[in-house]
Each structure stands twice: as structure tokens, then as C-alpha cells.
Amino acid sequence: MGPVVTPPAPITPDAVKGWIDWLPARAQDYARLARMDRPAGTWLLFWPCVAGLALAGGMEHKPLLLLWFGLGSLAMRGAGCVWNDIVDRDLDAQVERTRLRPVAAGRVSLKAALAFAVALSLIGLIVLLQLRATAQLVALASLFPVAAYPFMKRITWWPQAWLGLTFNWGALVGWAAVAPITDPAMWLLWAGGIAWTLGYDTIYALQDIEDDALAGIKSSARALGGRARVGVAVFYAIALILWAISLYLVAAQPLAVAALLPLVAHFGWQVAKLADPVPETALTLFRANRWAGALLAAACAAVGLA
């Protein structure tokens, strides 16, 4: 008799195959619960941290913080996803793309999911202790909006705006790690990030627009309807304007704004591709925003190091 082979756990349609498939089925459930198979969200949490640190001039003096921010982004994005799946388990079960998520499908119990979220948060605590007191307080202030986010899709048509508050909080933490938080440039950087998230998460929500309507889930994609492409273009334009002002305030030179030109081109490409808003295109464009974040961080580094 040959060895007993454990069948792979059922996965969501948008799950990414890779190293996670080599794990035991039980471990796969936890890895996918924390979205470790989909690193785009971790990058989207990480790049605002880098942008804030870089624009405040911290790349030269505290480069080690980049590694800590990387670890913190991985852990806290995972914890946030677990919490989201706990709160949304009933809604997830009604949406084709999410019905096989580990908690919604009953493969991970609520108690186990909560314990996993706590364990990931403890890693975040280790990262928090590496920061100066001001940055620690700023980071702790994010806990309420992060905890409240999963409920926003039940309250407002614009939960993507609330997601922007949380996913770009790292810009505030990165800045606060090395510079005073009274500088308007920091707040403009954060506000631009909120508009950016409104754009890319509207694209993401296009994947579920029909199932969301049936389940009563609110989203900016549903609110905009056939004007989603125009809405994304407007959100990206607002983000670029706010970031341009932020960079100008730091450098006091109009030429500093030119650092955003690669990002302008990237956003233009996204909006052009959105003419075909099928789920596959929407997912590709959403994931492409990890490169948008890298371009923003590069622009902030160019100005911060100048």
C-alpha cells in the first residue's frame, strides 16, 4: 500500500499557485488566510511606509527601518486579512470569488483564526518597538480604522476610501519615524495615497460587482457603475496632484515634480487598459499597483535624498 496523499485544500478562483502548494493542506489554509500567496497587498502596505520615510529624509540615516517596515507590512497585512475574513465570513460565502476562503468555507474555525491574527499582531508589535515614541503612537492610532474597515462595506458606498485611510497609514508612520508630524507634506502624501487606493481598489471591486449586488455589498465600483473608468482616472489625477504638492513642499523646486512622471505614465496605462474591465483585466491592473507604489517611493527617495 502506497503513502496516503492529502488532497489539496479547495482554493478561491483568484488564488496564486506557488510555494504554498508544497505545504501540508492545513498549513495552506493559514497561509492563504493571511494572503501569503498574494503579495500585492503586502507591497501596497509597504510602499507608503517607504515613501514617508524617504520623503522625510530617513533613507540616508535609518535605512534599516526598510527591513522592519517590510516585516511589519507582511505581518499586519496578514492580520488585517484574517480579521476581515472573520467579520465577512457570511458575506464571503455569498460571493463566488471568496466563498472558498478558509473561514467562510469552515476549514479554519473562528477561534483558530483569532489566535492566528493575534500571533501575526505580536510580530507587528516587535516591529513597533523598533520605532521612536512618536512613530509608535502614530502606528497605534491606526488600530481603530483597521478594525472598523470590514464593516464599512455595510455602511457606505465608498469603503475603498476607508481602506485608503488604513493602507496608507504607513506613510505617516514612516515619516514620523524620522521627522516631526506637523509638516503639511506628510499629510498631503497620505491624502494622495487615499485617492490612489480609491482608484486601485475600485478596479479590484470590479471583479465582484455582480455578486456584490446580489449580496448587498456596497463598493465604489457599484456606486460608479459605467463611470468606473472615469472615476479611477479622477482618483489617480487627485493622487498625483497631492503628491506633486507634497514633493514640491519638501524640495522647494518645481523640478521635483518631474520625479512623478514615470508614475503618470503608469497610471495612464492603467486607465487605458481599463477600457476592457473584465475580471482578469481588473485583477492584473490591481496587481500592477505594486509597481505604482515602487515608482512613488522612488520619487520620494529622489527628492528626500536630494
C-alpha positions, 0 to 999 in steps of 0.5 A: 500500500502506497503513502496516503496523499492529502488532497489539496485544500479547495482554493478561491478562483483568484488564488496564486499557485506557488510555494504554498502548494508544497505545504501540508493542506492545513498549513495552506489554509493559514497561509492563504488566510493571511494572503501569503500567496498574494503579495500585492497587498503586502507591497501596497502596505509597504510602499507608503511606509517607504515613501514617508520615510524617504520623503522625510529624509530617513533613507540616508540615516535609518535605512534599516527601518526598510527591513522592519517596515517590510516585516511589519507590512507582511505581518499586519497585512496578514492580520488585517486579512484574517480579521476581515475574513472573520467579520465577512465570513457570511458575506464571503460565502455569498460571493463566488470569488471568496466563498472558498476562503478558509473561514467562510468555507469552515476549514479554519474555525473562528477561534483558530483564526483569532489566535492566528491574527493575534500571533501575526499582531505580536510580530507587528508589535516587535516591529513597533518597538523598533520605532521612536515614541512618536512613530509608535503612537502614530502606528497605534492610532491606526488600530481603530480604522483597521478594525472598523474597515470590514464593516464599512462595506455595510455602511457606505458606498465608498469603503475603498476610501476607508481602506485608503485611510488604513493602507496608507497609514504607513506613510505617516508612520514612516515619516514620523519615524524620522521627522516631526508630524506637523509638516503639511507634506506628510499629510498631503502624501497620505491624502494622495495615497487615499485617492490612489487606493480609491482608484486601485481598489475600485478596479479590484471591486470590479471583479465582484460587482455582480455578486456584490449586488446580489449580496448587498455589498456596497463598493465604489465600483457599484456606486460608479457603475459605467463611470468606473473608468472615469472615476479611477482616472479622477482618483489617480489625477487627485493622487498625483496632484497631492503628491506633486504638492507634497514633493514640491513642499519638501524640495522647494523646486518645481523640478521635483515634480518631474520625479512623478512622471514615470508614475503618470505614465503608469497610471495612464496605462492603467486607465487605458487598459481599463477600457476592457474591465473584465475580471482578469483585466481588473485583477492584473491592473490591481496587481500592477499597483505594486509597481505604482507604489515602487515608482512613488517611493522612488520619487520620494527617495529622489527628492528626500535624498536630494 
